[in-house]
Amino acid sequence: MKPNNAPKKLTSIGLIQTKDSLPNLSNPIYFFTNFAKNTVLYIGDFTYVIC
């Protein structure tokens, strides 16, 4: 799943800068909590949903 397929309803959205902890990761990690209260992480082209 790419970020453009994300759930439309967002309760919160944030941005984590990862240069210090993950120097080899060029893209920041985007995260938000969706309407189902699941935490969704976007890491590069990969999407992780933490239920």
Secondary structure, 3 states (H helix, E strand, C coil): CCHHHCCCCEEEEEEECCCCCCCCCCCCEEEEEECCCCEEEEECCEEEEEC
